[in-house]
Amino acid sequence: MMTASNKWMGIDFGLVRIGIAVSDPLGVLARGLKTLTWNGRDESRVLDELTDLIQSEAVIGVVMGRPNRTDGRQSAMIDRIEAFAQTLRQRTGIPVLFRDERYTTVIAARKLHEQGLKARRQRHKIDQAAATVILQEHLDSCRKDQL
């Protein structure tokens, strides 16, 4: 018997690398999927790759990190991220939500360090791990709301 997927995707957006994570089909656990590298300009290629991943992974929603500053104000990247999210929403027809990503890279680097990986040598893994943190926080929040 097939059940509908509750798979979500997490995205840690950057102008050099984009970390991507996906959840399991039940929408409980997040795992790093891949890191896209790009020049910060060719959004169509990145959007094509993300759209293909969303379709192949049967994703029902996306959570992107929203880079607020530590004082709570919005960062300079927010307009770029919101425009990117809007285009992704239009291309895929699925919701794209935002989650505060403050400290996600620090948390991700700490988790990699606990696994014995050196953060400086694992830049591409840090972006995936940060996307995983963003997504896992979203999934945990959804479960708390259901209780």
Order of alpha helices (4+ residues) and beta strands (2+ residues): beta-beta-beta-alpha-beta-alpha-beta-alpha-alpha
